[in-house]
Amino acid sequence: MNRNLMGIYTIWLRDVRRFWRDRPRIIGATIQPALFLFILGTGLGKGIIGAFGKDLQGDYLSFIYPGIIGMSILFTSIFSAISIVWDREIGFLKEVMVAPISRWAVAVGKAFGGSTVAVFQGCLMLFFAPFVNVHINLIMVAALIPLMFLIAFSITSLGIVAAARMHSMQGFQVIMNFLVLPMFFLSGAMFPITNLPKWMDIFVTINPLTYGVDALRGVILGMNNYSLMMDVGFIGGFGIVMIGIAMVIFGKGE
Amino acid sequence: MNIIEVVNLSKNFKTKKGAITAVKDVSFNVKRGELFGFLGPNGAGKTTTINILCTLLAPTSGKAVLNSFDVESHPNEVRQSIGLVFQDPSLDERLTAKENLEFHAMLYNVPKPVRNDRMKYMLNMVGLYDRRDDMVNTFSGGMKRRLEIARGLLHYPKVLFLDEPTLGLDPQTRSHIWEYINQLRKKEDITIFLTTHYMAEAENCDRVAIIDYGEIIAIDSPDNLKKQIGGDVISLAAEEKDKAKKAIEREYHVSVMENEGGLHFEIKNGETFLPRFIKKADFKILSISLRRPTLEDVFLKLTGRHIREESAETNIAVRMHARRLRR
């Protein structure tokens, strides 16, 4: 067990180290949500604000701000998980797979590595708060970090499951279009999820990111569709199931 | 004492066209401290066998025991006992040489107090200590391979697997790598398990197993294997191939092999035979050569084919090209 803990730590350390060194990636992963927030947000806000009416307390920018934090965590988590495919392509995964640690530990190490990186990226987003008229105090930050970690861990685990049997980066497009973008659009990040058509409502309800965004919005703006307990329960449960599947798939070997 | 024992090992792969047997009922032992070689063409089953021994693949049937641990029931103990240098690079190019070693040392539970000394020792051994803080993506192919050898030794394995350790490297680097391997054998109590399709490399081994189509067709020391060849090898090109072949077979009672390189046969005391042969020949000889038998001749005799080093190298070139395209 001790050996596996060390393995998890080693794999985590590598992911964090590589991320920290990859400045272009950090900058890119900060700019992208900023574009959504300031350009899309400002543009849409001007046109839509009337349609939403009193559902939106305050302005549209501050409404989507927690959603954009969720998006940043979503993208960073999936991207980190997909690096498994890259590791497989360059052969490095073999070095990990023949190491004397249990293979489930590889999945867990990756999940922690991806989550840490995604939380860091999510924290960078907090610096945008003053520009969207949101006040964040230290108590809120203390609540946001564990919450962000929970969301990141769940989504990274989902990404690891998706990447576990993938042998080339070509599959990345599939994951982007069939998993990442739908999850983002159907999470309530950009619009309120009340009064949606039935078919959309179903997808929104089963989307784990919906509960993540709801929890973030609850802490930051005090706006909730569900209780915080329910949010945390749903994401946490989803995360446990996903990391469980990931551990089983990795345990079976290549 | 045997460090590796393999009994009736088989591996089948399912493909769209049906099952393929990559390794067919293979049995062999490797003695402790030996330099043991697997010689065979590409696709003969060398890498598959290694992958089973290092727990990356499960055998379809049969048994493999390494350092007295069964590869299926005790994979972690087996993994701790072995070091690996894969055919394809397996370094993290975005980390430095030292970080790659550190990663390995941590995964293999090398205690922290000795970690730095050992990394320093190994880096010095492969001549990369000065480059320890450089990113691996600035290294040449030979340097990467050396770093992989250093990494494979970091946890003091009992067996070091070298899967085509010099594949795709230039001749100079190849001989450097061999210097390290020989040094290593002198300094450490280690068994080396090598796969290669280079004859010259196989000659260095204590024992060689010749493998073809998933089966071991001969296993012995290179000298003993070569004794199967009856003396020296004569190769010649003649104007009328068929006539020459028949004439030689009739006159000297030897079997003549024919391939695109010409005619080949084995004869004792080649030096004294050659002048007599040329004088007596009633066909036109275009060229003729005499040489001591090599493992290539053994392979040719046992299988009727050449190992074809050149085609293997083309494969590599194609593979590297494909890899570049993917990026």
Interface residues (C-beta under 8 A of the other chain):
Chain A: R3 M6 G7 Y9 T10 L13 R14 R17 R18 R21 D22 D87 E89 I90 G91 F92 L93 K94 E95 V96 M97 V98 A99 P100 I101 S102 S168 M169 G253 E254
Chain B: C54 T55 L56 L57 A58 N76 E77 R79 Q80 I82 L84 F86 D88 P89 S90 L91 D92 E93 R94 L95 E99 F103 H104 M106 L107 Y108 N109 R151 R326
